[in-house]
């Protein structure tokens, strides 16, 4: 079982931005910078394929921290608890695996823990029409909606909706509204 080490933060509202294997992922560094200017504390997390679409140095340059993509039990860096998770762009593979509860990558683990923990999850699907009509995808979208996952529609024939995504994130959770989540391990004995 994979469990993420997380620290708890009450500073700015933390958002985990998950980028999957699609061209808009290349714009995540600039989107993270825009979110930082808007009062969010963004952490870029990539699927293994999403990593191929991004210049990792740009993430450092724009967001001030390295992108994460690997489940490394020896990695001392902890992710802070997120106030929101945005999956943008979300691939067919990520959406169908998420609906099946598969957590075999850092990106999927972060999203699944958010769904299970009641953290708002906003997904921007980025698939072609044939994959979007696939029965497994249609079932996955329906199931995720039932679980409270929210979707922002996007169409590959148009530019990726970064501005609409940022506006929807603010609608769901205003970044200046500090929320302190209790540490679920506070009452557990230390081993």
Backbone as CSV, one residue per row, in Angstrom:
resi,resn,N_x,N_y,N_z,CA_x,CA_y,CA_z,C_x,C_y,C_z
1,UNK,0.836,-1.180,0.000,0.000,0.000,0.000,0.879,1.241,0.000
2,UNK,0.509,2.204,-0.804,1.262,3.443,-0.910,0.570,4.498,-0.069
3,UNK,1.307,5.130,0.814,0.782,6.228,1.608,1.735,7.400,1.455
4,UNK,1.190,8.561,1.215,2.010,9.748,1.057,2.340,10.362,2.402
5,UNK,3.584,10.827,2.540,3.933,11.625,3.710,3.452,13.037,3.416
6,UNK,2.686,13.615,4.318,2.210,14.969,4.104,2.411,15.786,5.361
7,UNK,2.757,17.039,5.154,2.808,17.966,6.268,1.565,18.841,6.177
8,UNK,1.208,19.438,7.270,-0.023,20.224,7.338,0.339,21.693,7.336
9,UNK,-0.380,22.466,6.531,-0.053,23.863,6.338,-1.288,24.727,6.529
10,UNK,-1.105,25.910,7.110,-2.192,26.880,7.206,-1.793,28.187,6.540
11,UNK,-0.714,28.188,5.787,-0.266,29.393,5.089,-1.234,29.671,3.934
12,UNK,-0.739,29.764,2.698,-1.601,29.924,1.531,-2.334,28.627,1.251
13,UNK,-3.399,28.730,0.497,-4.142,27.540,0.102,-3.295,26.716,-0.856
14,UNK,-3.053,25.481,-0.496,-2.208,24.586,-1.291,-3.050,23.912,-2.360
15,UNK,-2.535,23.915,-3.582,-3.171,23.189,-4.674,-2.139,22.250,-5.288
16,UNK,-2.525,20.988,-5.424,-1.704,20.033,-6.157,-2.212,20.047,-7.593
17,UNK,-1.344,20.403,-8.532,-1.700,20.449,-9.943,-1.115,19.209,-10.594
18,UNK,-1.988,18.346,-11.089,-1.565,17.100,-11.707,-1.570,17.283,-13.212
19,UNK,-0.429,17.039,-13.854,-0.324,17.111,-15.304,-0.136,15.726,-15.890
20,UNK,-0.915,15.405,-16.910,-0.863,14.076,-17.529,-0.246,14.164,-18.928
21,UNK,-0.243,13.054,-19.616,0.398,12.964,-20.921,-0.381,13.630,-22.028
22,UNK,-0.295,14.950,-22.107,-0.960,15.723,-23.156,-0.206,17.041,-23.337
23,UNK,-0.295,17.598,-24.533,0.457,18.814,-24.835,0.237,19.982,-23.876
24,UNK,-0.990,20.239,-23.394,-1.149,21.378,-22.476,-0.294,21.283,-21.212
25,UNK,0.198,20.109,-20.881,1.055,19.966,-19.702,2.268,20.878,-19.803
26,UNK,2.707,21.179,-21.013,3.872,22.054,-21.186,3.626,23.458,-20.626
27,UNK,2.369,23.832,-20.447,2.033,25.160,-19.918,1.884,25.199,-18.401
28,UNK,2.031,24.053,-17.722,1.857,24.024,-16.268,2.783,24.967,-15.502
29,UNK,4.055,25.129,-15.897,4.893,26.058,-15.116,4.323,27.477,-15.079
30,UNK,3.865,27.987,-16.219,3.306,29.342,-16.246,1.967,29.399,-15.493
31,UNK,1.181,28.314,-15.576,-0.066,28.270,-14.824,0.217,28.270,-13.319
32,UNK,1.213,27.516,-12.899,1.593,27.493,-11.475,2.014,28.880,-11.017
33,UNK,2.763,29.598,-11.854,3.183,30.965,-11.503,1.970,31.880,-11.367
34,UNK,1.012,31.747,-12.281,-0.208,32.572,-12.201,-0.982,32.256,-10.925
35,UNK,-1.053,30.986,-10.563,-1.738,30.623,-9.321,-1.010,31.194,-8.114
36,UNK,0.316,31.151,-8.135,1.100,31.720,-7.036,0.833,33.203,-6.873
37,UNK,0.682,33.896,-7.989,0.370,35.329,-7.945,-1.045,35.597,-7.464
38,UNK,-1.884,34.571,-7.510,-3.283,34.699,-7.121,-3.532,34.242,-5.679
39,UNK,-2.468,33.911,-4.931,-2.633,33.532,-3.529,-2.615,32.041,-3.260
40,UNK,-2.397,31.238,-4.280,-2.295,29.787,-4.092,-0.847,29.403,-3.833
41,UNK,-0.652,28.234,-3.259,0.673,27.647,-3.084,0.692,26.371,-3.944
42,UNK,1.135,26.481,-5.221,1.009,25.358,-6.148,2.159,24.357,-6.075
43,UNK,1.805,23.085,-6.179,2.761,21.982,-6.275,2.451,21.220,-7.556
44,UNK,3.401,21.147,-8.473,3.208,20.453,-9.739,3.595,18.991,-9.567
45,UNK,2.663,18.116,-9.903,2.859,16.668,-9.822,2.514,16.106,-11.194
46,UNK,3.375,15.262,-11.705,3.203,14.762,-13.068,2.982,13.260,-13.102
47,UNK,2.177,12.824,-14.055,2.114,11.397,-14.340,3.429,11.046,-15.037
48,UNK,3.800,9.773,-15.074,5.048,9.417,-15.759,5.078,9.884,-17.217
49,UNK,3.958,9.794,-17.915,3.925,10.255,-19.307,3.868,11.782,-19.351
50,UNK,3.192,12.399,-18.410,3.129,13.854,-18.352,4.501,14.489,-18.245
51,UNK,5.402,13.806,-17.599,6.774,14.305,-17.440,7.450,14.531,-18.786
52,UNK,7.082,13.747,-19.783,7.688,13.873,-21.117,7.282,15.155,-21.830
53,UNK,6.201,15.776,-21.398,5.675,16.950,-22.080,6.149,18.261,-21.457
54,UNK,7.055,18.181,-20.500,7.375,19.357,-19.696,8.871,19.534,-19.540
55,UNK,9.314,20.775,-19.585,10.689,21.108,-19.247,10.728,21.282,-17.723
56,UNK,11.354,20.330,-17.041,11.364,20.348,-15.574,12.039,21.592,-15.012
57,UNK,13.016,22.144,-15.727,13.673,23.373,-15.262,12.697,24.545,-15.230
58,UNK,11.735,24.550,-16.145,10.730,25.621,-16.145,9.860,25.570,-14.892
59,UNK,9.570,24.371,-14.414,8.762,24.265,-13.193,9.497,24.934,-12.040
60,UNK,10.781,24.633,-11.885,11.590,25.278,-10.841,11.585,26.789,-11.008
61,UNK,11.800,27.229,-12.246,11.913,28.658,-12.538,10.619,29.408,-12.231
62,UNK,9.493,28.856,-12.650,8.214,29.559,-12.505,7.564,29.366,-11.142
63,UNK,7.699,28.177,-10.555,6.973,27.919,-9.304,7.874,27.965,-8.076
64,UNK,9.191,27.918,-8.286,10.110,27.968,-7.161,10.332,26.626,-6.488
65,UNK,9.773,25.559,-7.060,9.997,24.222,-6.495,9.971,23.202,-7.612
66,UNK,10.600,22.088,-7.353,10.702,21.027,-8.353,9.375,20.305,-8.524
67,UNK,9.124,19.853,-9.751,7.966,19.004,-10.013,8.216,17.636,-9.399
68,UNK,7.146,16.975,-9.019,7.230,15.621,-8.454,6.554,14.663,-9.418
69,UNK,7.064,13.458,-9.548,6.435,12.475,-10.429,6.643,11.040,-9.975
70,UNK,7.467,10.826,-8.993,7.834,9.464,-8.642,7.478,9.156,-7.197
71,UNK,7.078,7.924,-6.961,6.858,7.447,-5.600,8.178,6.878,-5.095
72,UNK,8.892,7.679,-4.353,10.199,7.270,-3.853,10.140,7.238,-2.325
73,UNK,10.167,6.037,-1.722,10.058,5.963,-0.259,11.223,6.616,0.470
74,UNK,12.312,6.893,-0.228,13.476,7.511,0.406,13.507,9.027,0.211
75,UNK,12.503,9.562,-0.479,12.438,11.004,-0.720,11.972,11.686,0.561
76,UNK,12.807,12.539,1.111,12.490,13.209,2.381,11.521,14.376,2.195
77,UNK,11.359,14.849,0.957,10.444,15.973,0.729,9.009,15.508,0.949
78,UNK,8.270,16.267,1.707,6.876,15.935,1.960,5.978,16.889,1.192
79,UNK,4.873,16.364,0.713,3.865,17.216,0.103,2.974,17.772,1.203
80,UNK,2.671,19.057,1.149,1.712,19.570,2.132,0.313,19.081,1.788
81,UNK,-0.543,19.039,2.770,-1.939,18.682,2.551,-2.541,19.712,1.595
82,UNK,-3.272,19.244,0.601,-3.868,20.150,-0.391,-5.256,20.603,0.032
83,UNK,-5.562,21.855,-0.276,-6.909,22.375,-0.111,-7.731,22.059,-1.359
84,UNK,-7.021,21.757,-2.467,-7.673,21.413,-3.728,-6.677,20.660,-4.586
85,UNK,-7.213,19.785,-5.446,-6.403,19.106,-6.447,-7.007,19.425,-7.805
86,UNK,-6.174,19.904,-8.728,-6.605,20.190,-10.096,-5.848,19.255,-11.030
87,UNK,-6.585,18.487,-11.821,-5.982,17.561,-12.771,-6.171,18.178,-14.143
88,UNK,-5.086,18.757,-14.661,-5.195,19.533,-15.891,-3.869,19.521,-16.652
89,UNK,-3.844,18.930,-17.782,-4.898,18.183,-18.456,-4.996,16.767,-17.912
90,UNK,-6.197,16.195,-17.998,-6.428,14.825,-17.539,-6.590,13.913,-18.747
91,UNK,-5.764,12.917,-18.823,-5.802,11.988,-19.953,-6.867,10.909,-19.754
92,UNK,-7.220,10.249,-20.848,-8.116,9.083,-20.818,-7.604,8.071,-19.802
93,UNK,-6.312,7.779,-19.847,-5.711,6.788,-18.967,-5.873,7.182,-17.499
94,UNK,-5.577,8.412,-17.167,-5.686,8.865,-15.779,-7.130,8.811,-15.297
95,UNK,-8.068,9.239,-16.112,-9.478,9.258,-15.707,-9.997,7.843,-15.482
96,UNK,-9.694,6.919,-16.391,-10.217,5.559,-16.233,-9.536,4.837,-15.072
97,UNK,-8.236,5.062,-14.871,-7.555,4.438,-13.729,-8.052,5.028,-12.411
98,UNK,-8.280,6.330,-12.374,-8.788,6.976,-11.163,-10.143,6.389,-10.779
99,UNK,-11.013,6.220,-11.738,-12.343,5.677,-11.454,-12.274,4.237,-10.967
100,UNK,-11.211,3.534,-11.333,-11.031,2.153,-10.866,-10.307,2.102,-9.522
101,UNK,-9.924,3.262,-8.987,-9.230,3.304,-7.701,-7.780,2.884,-7.780
102,UNK,-7.200,2.937,-8.949,-5.804,2.543,-9.128,-4.901,3.694,-8.690
103,UNK,-3.915,3.368,-7.861,-2.985,4.376,-7.342,-1.556,3.873,-7.540
104,UNK,-1.177,3.637,-8.783,0.137,3.068,-9.067,1.182,4.100,-9.465
105,UNK,0.833,5.372,-9.399,1.788,6.458,-9.634,1.568,7.513,-8.554
106,UNK,2.513,8.400,-8.401,2.343,9.491,-7.441,1.109,10.317,-7.789
107,UNK,0.948,10.645,-9.084,-0.188,11.468,-9.504,-1.518,10.813,-9.116
108,UNK,-1.676,9.537,-9.449,-2.930,8.845,-9.116,-3.113,8.685,-7.609
109,UNK,-2.039,8.467,-6.880,-2.134,8.356,-5.426,-2.628,9.664,-4.822
110,UNK,-2.068,10.785,-5.272,-2.484,12.094,-4.766,-3.963,12.330,-5.047
111,UNK,-4.412,12.034,-6.269,-5.816,12.267,-6.620,-6.730,11.336,-5.821
112,UNK,-6.372,10.059,-5.742,-7.200,9.104,-5.000,-7.297,9.472,-3.528
113,UNK,-6.200,9.903,-2.925,-6.253,10.317,-1.518,-7.137,11.545,-1.346
114,UNK,-7.104,12.455,-2.314,-7.976,13.634,-2.230,-9.444,13.220,-2.305
115,UNK,-9.773,12.341,-3.249,-11.159,11.867,-3.366,-11.581,11.193,-2.063
116,UNK,-10.753,10.307,-1.538,-11.076,9.603,-0.302,-11.105,10.497,0.915
117,UNK,-10.349,11.595,0.867,-10.274,12.497,2.017,-11.212,13.679,1.952
118,UNK,-12.034,13.746,0.919,-12.994,14.844,0.818,-12.420,16.168,0.361
119,UNK,-11.217,16.150,-0.198,-10.612,17.372,-0.728,-11.208,17.626,-2.114
120,UNK,-11.583,18.868,-2.434,-12.141,19.133,-3.761,-11.164,18.738,-4.878
121,UNK,-11.701,18.027,-5.873,-10.912,17.618,-7.040,-11.613,18.174,-8.274
122,UNK,-10.859,18.908,-9.074,-11.359,19.497,-10.315,-10.547,18.920,-11.465
123,UNK,-11.232,18.312,-12.430,-10.581,17.618,-13.530,-10.938,18.297,-14.847
124,UNK,-9.924,18.503,-15.692,-10.143,19.013,-17.038,-9.751,17.907,-18.017
125,UNK,-10.745,17.126,-18.488,-10.433,16.033,-19.408,-9.881,16.561,-20.732
126,UNK,-8.889,15.847,-21.266,-8.279,16.242,-22.538,-8.093,14.974,-23.367
127,UNK,-9.191,14.553,-24.000,-9.176,13.343,-24.811,-9.758,13.645,-26.184
128,UNK,-9.459,12.775,-27.134,-10.056,12.954,-28.454,-11.479,12.373,-28.438
129,UNK,-12.301,12.711,-29.433,-13.705,12.270,-29.427,-13.882,10.752,-29.376
130,UNK,-13.015,9.990,-30.026,-13.166,8.530,-30.005,-12.899,7.972,-28.611
131,UNK,-11.871,8.449,-27.940,-11.629,7.994,-26.562,-12.721,8.496,-25.629
132,UNK,-13.220,9.703,-25.867,-14.290,10.254,-25.044,-15.593,9.479,-25.161
133,UNK,-15.768,8.727,-26.247,-16.975,7.918,-26.441,-16.791,6.477,-25.978
134,UNK,-15.601,6.132,-25.545,-15.332,4.756,-25.114,-16.182,4.432,-23.879
135,UNK,-16.829,3.244,-23.843,-17.695,2.908,-22.702,-16.990,2.974,-21.341
136,UNK,-15.728,2.584,-21.274,-15.019,2.646,-19.984,-14.843,4.091,-19.528
137,UNK,-14.605,4.986,-20.465,-14.435,6.404,-20.150,-15.761,7.010,-19.685
138,UNK,-16.835,6.701,-20.408,-18.157,7.226,-20.053,-18.535,6.759,-18.642
139,UNK,-18.309,5.480,-18.344,-18.594,4.959,-16.986,-17.708,5.644,-15.947
140,UNK,-16.437,5.834,-16.291,-15.501,6.467,-15.352,-15.952,7.887,-15.007
141,UNK,-16.323,8.653,-16.009,-16.763,10.031,-15.775,-18.016,10.041,-14.876
142,UNK,-18.944,9.155,-15.157,-20.173,9.082,-14.365,-19.859,8.712,-12.913
143,UNK,-19.018,7.702,-12.729,-18.659,7.280,-11.378,-17.928,8.356,-10.604
144,UNK,-17.012,9.038,-11.254,-16.261,10.102,-10.579,-17.185,11.249,-10.176
145,UNK,-18.140,11.584,-11.032,-19.114,12.624,-10.665,-19.904,12.211,-9.415
146,UNK,-20.291,10.935,-9.356,-21.017,10.442,-8.179,-20.186,10.586,-6.911
147,UNK,-18.876,10.486,-7.041,-17.981,10.610,-5.887,-17.701,12.064,-5.533
148,UNK,-18.228,13.007,-6.290,-18.027,14.425,-6.000,-16.913,15.085,-6.778
149,UNK,-16.267,14.360,-7.689,-15.239,14.967,-8.535,-15.934,15.924,-9.494
150,UNK,-15.370,17.115,-9.632,-15.951,18.131,-10.502,-15.157,18.197,-11.805
151,UNK,-15.860,18.535,-12.888,-15.240,18.578,-14.206,-15.433,19.928,-14.850
152,UNK,-14.402,20.370,-15.544,-14.470,21.561,-16.373,-14.349,21.068,-17.806
153,UNK,-15.381,21.256,-18.630,-15.319,20.738,-19.986,-14.216,21.416,-20.798
154,UNK,-13.611,20.622,-21.657,-12.584,21.136,-22.562,-12.706,20.382,-23.879
155,UNK,-12.256,21.006,-24.928,-12.372,20.448,-26.264,-11.020,20.608,-26.954
156,UNK,-10.473,19.519,-27.456,-9.154,19.580,-28.079,-9.110,20.437,-29.333
157,UNK,-10.256,20.855,-29.838,-10.248,21.729,-31.014,-10.060,23.192,-30.621
158,UNK,-10.072,23.480,-29.332,-9.899,24.845,-28.824,-8.663,24.892,-27.941
159,UNK,-8.160,26.086,-27.649,-7.033,26.177,-26.704,-7.441,25.644,-25.327
160,UNK,-6.451,25.184,-24.585,-6.729,24.657,-23.248,-7.273,25.784,-22.371
161,UNK,-8.305,25.525,-21.550,-8.990,26.585,-20.792,-8.309,26.959,-19.468
162,UNK,-7.080,27.438,-19.533,-6.357,27.779,-18.302,-7.076,28.857,-17.502
163,UNK,-7.567,29.899,-18.174,-8.249,30.986,-17.455,-9.530,30.483,-16.808
164,UNK,-10.318,29.709,-17.540,-11.546,29.154,-16.970,-11.236,28.221,-15.800
165,UNK,-10.149,27.474,-15.892,-9.742,26.592,-14.798,-9.423,27.404,-13.550
166,UNK,-8.656,28.465,-13.712,-8.293,29.302,-12.566,-9.541,29.932,-11.944
167,UNK,-10.477,30.381,-12.765,-11.712,30.964,-12.250,-12.549,29.920,-11.504
168,UNK,-12.617,28.706,-12.048,-13.391,27.643,-11.400,-12.745,27.232,-10.077
169,UNK,-11.423,27.216,-10.032,-10.731,26.902,-8.784,-11.087,27.913,-7.705
170,UNK,-11.118,29.191,-8.058,-11.458,30.239,-7.098,-12.920,30.110,-6.674
171,UNK,-13.797,29.730,-7.624,-15.203,29.544,-7.274,-15.361,28.427,-6.241
172,UNK,-14.605,27.350,-6.412,-14.700,26.202,-5.511,-14.036,26.494,-4.164
173,UNK,-12.884,27.145,-4.217,-12.142,27.433,-2.983,-11.370,28.729,-3.156
174,UNK,-11.797,29.767,-2.491,-11.086,31.046,-2.570,-9.731,30.900,-1.879
175,UNK,-8.630,31.212,-2.576,-7.310,30.970,-1.990,-6.985,31.818,-0.780
176,UNK,-7.676,32.937,-0.580,-7.378,33.751,0.596,-8.126,33.249,1.824
177,UNK,-8.988,32.266,1.658,-9.748,31.705,2.764,-8.941,30.551,3.354
178,UNK,-8.220,30.820,4.427,-7.388,29.779,5.040,-8.260,28.730,5.698
179,UNK,-7.963,27.485,5.404,-8.662,26.366,6.023,-7.612,25.510,6.692
180,UNK,-7.831,25.215,7.948,-6.905,24.339,8.653,-7.564,22.983,8.814
181,UNK,-6.908,21.981,8.260,-7.403,20.621,8.392,-6.715,19.975,9.583
182,UNK,-7.466,19.223,10.395,-6.829,18.554,11.529,-5.896,17.462,11.052
183,UNK,-4.838,17.246,11.772,-3.899,16.189,11.453,-4.518,14.856,11.889
184,UNK,-4.806,13.944,10.923,-5.471,12.699,11.296,-4.593,11.794,12.142
185,UNK,-3.307,12.074,12.219,-2.392,11.258,13.008,-2.156,11.821,14.405
186,UNK,-2.800,12.928,14.736,-2.535,13.604,16.007,-2.849,12.724,17.213
187,UNK,-3.903,11.930,17.131,-4.308,11.107,18.260,-3.735,9.688,18.200
188,UNK,-2.997,9.381,17.176,-2.434,8.030,17.042,-1.097,7.954,17.769
189,UNK,-0.859,6.849,18.432,0.439,6.686,19.099,1.554,6.574,18.055
190,UNK,2.691,7.156,18.371,3.848,7.091,17.487,4.508,5.734,17.602
191,UNK,4.949,5.194,16.477,5.637,3.897,16.492,7.119,4.065,16.490
